């Protein structure tokens, strides 16, 4: 695997906290793109949009779970019309977008709390390692821009949307 991937994994090894979970929203798409201030940052054809939310205390175990699930989740149809193929199997790509709001807690009041979302100094290495880990599987990966106001446009194919939680909470 690329050096940057392993370096990022090493950076996060010290993070150990129970009860944390990396979250990922996976959408099967015909096409997708992400823009920052009208500048195209990333674009894919058929494949997946992966919105990744890193929580304070996420570990390499959480990261590996999300990489493996994203690359191998069988949500593409085979010749019989059954969802039996992964993005790797169909030669698709992934548009990865960081999204701390996946850890928004709206159980109290009307304004979500983002206190459990990882700070940038912890989230950036994990997000980068997620993208590098997907690339290491052979996938083409396009990215958003961390901490930028992004406009994500996608054509959800199906629609198929899957929620991933590294602690399997849902």
C-alpha positions in Angstrom: 0.0 0.0 0.0 1.2 3.6 -0.6 3.4 5.1 2.1 0.9 8.0 2.7 -1.8 5.5 3.6 0.4 3.7 6.2 1.7 7.0 7.6 -1.8 8.2 8.1 -2.7 4.9 9.8 0.3 5.4 12.1 -0.8 8.9 13.0 -4.2 7.6 14.3 -3.0 4.6 16.2 -2.7 6.6 19.4 -6.4 7.4 19.3 -8.3 4.9 21.6 -11.7 5.7 22.9 -14.7 3.3 23.4 -18.0 4.1 21.9 -16.8 5.9 18.8 -17.9 5.1 15.3 -16.9 6.1 11.9 -20.0 6.7 9.7 -20.3 6.5 6.0 -23.3 7.1 3.7 -22.8 5.1 0.4 -24.9 6.0 -2.6 -24.8 4.1 -5.9 -24.6 6.7 -8.7 -24.6 7.0 -12.4 -22.5 10.1 -12.1 -21.4 12.6 -9.4 -19.3 15.7 -9.0 -18.2 18.0 -6.2 -17.5 21.7 -6.6 -15.9 24.4 -4.3 -16.7 28.0 -5.3 -17.7 26.8 -8.9 -14.3 25.0 -9.2 -14.7 21.3 -10.1 -12.8 19.3 -7.4 -13.8 15.8 -8.3 -16.0 13.9 -10.8 -16.9 10.3 -11.5 -19.1 8.3 -13.8 -20.8 5.2 -12.5 -19.8 4.2 -9.0 -20.3 5.3 -5.5 -20.5 8.6 -3.6 -19.1 8.0 -0.1 -19.8 10.6 2.6 -17.4 9.9 5.4 -18.0 11.2 9.0 -15.1 10.8 11.4 -15.8 10.8 15.1 -13.5 11.8 18.0 -11.6 8.6 18.9 -12.0 6.6 15.7 -9.3 4.1 15.2 -7.6 2.1 12.4 -10.2 -0.7 13.0 -13.0 1.8 12.2 -11.1 3.0 9.1 -10.4 -0.5 7.8 -14.1 -1.5 8.3 -15.2 1.5 6.2 -12.6 0.9 3.4 -13.5 -2.7 3.2 -17.3 -2.1 3.1 -17.0 0.7 0.6 -14.9 -1.3 -1.8 -16.7 -4.7 -1.4 -20.3 -3.8 -0.7 -22.4 -5.8 -3.2 -24.9 -3.2 -4.4 -24.5 -3.4 -8.1 -26.7 -5.8 -10.2 -25.3 -8.9 -11.8 -26.6 -10.5 -15.0 -29.7 -11.8 -13.2 -30.6 -8.4 -11.8 -29.5 -9.3 -8.3 -27.4 -6.9 -6.2 -24.4 -9.2 -6.2 -21.5 -7.1 -7.5 -19.2 -4.5 -5.8 -17.9 -1.2 -7.2 -14.6 -3.2 -7.8 -16.5 -5.8 -9.8 -18.1 -3.3 -12.1 -15.0 -1.1 -12.6 -16.7 1.9 -11.0 -15.2 4.8 -9.1 -15.7 6.5 -5.8 -16.3 10.1 -5.0 -15.2 10.6 -1.4 -16.5 13.6 0.6 -15.8 14.3 4.2 -18.9 15.2 6.1 -18.7 15.9 9.8 -22.5 16.5 10.0 -22.9 12.7 9.9 -22.1 13.0 13.7 -24.7 15.7 14.3 -26.8 14.8 17.4 -30.3 16.3 17.1 -31.9 14.4 19.9 -32.2 17.5 22.1 -33.5 20.8 20.8 -33.5 22.0 17.2 -29.8 22.8 16.7 -27.6 19.7 16.2 -24.6 19.2 18.4 -21.4 18.3 16.6 -19.3 17.7 19.7 -18.5 14.1 18.8 -17.2 14.9 15.4 -13.4 14.7 15.2 -11.4 17.8 15.1 -9.6 18.5 11.8 -6.2 17.5 13.1 -7.6 14.0 13.8 -10.2 13.8 10.9 -7.9 14.9 8.0 -5.4 12.0 8.4 -8.3 9.5 8.7 -10.1 10.9 5.7 -6.9 10.9 3.6 -6.2 7.3 4.7 -9.7 6.3 3.7 -9.1 7.7 0.2 -5.6 6.1 0.0 -7.0 2.8 1.3 -9.7 2.8 -1.5 -7.0 3.6 -4.1 -4.9 0.7 -2.8 -7.8 -1.7 -3.7 -7.5 -0.5 -7.3 -10.4 2.0 -7.3 -10.3 5.4 -8.9 -11.1 7.9 -6.2 -12.1 11.5 -6.7 -12.3 13.8 -3.6 -14.0 16.8 -2.2 -12.1 19.4 -0.3 -11.8 19.0 3.5 -13.4 21.9 5.5 -14.7 23.6 2.3 -18.3 24.5 1.6 -18.9 22.0 -1.2 -21.7 21.5 -3.7 -22.2 17.8 -4.4 -24.3 16.8 -7.4 -25.2 13.2 -8.0 -27.5 11.0 -9.9 -28.5 8.3 -7.4 -28.9 5.1 -9.3 -31.8 3.0 -8.0 -31.9 4.8 -5.7 -29.5 2.8 -3.6 -28.3 4.4 -0.3 -26.6 2.4 2.4 -25.6 3.6 5.9 -22.4 2.2 7.4 -21.4 2.5 11.0 -18.1 1.0 12.1 -19.5 -0.2 15.4 -22.5 -1.6 13.6 -25.0 0.6 15.5 -27.4 0.6 12.6 
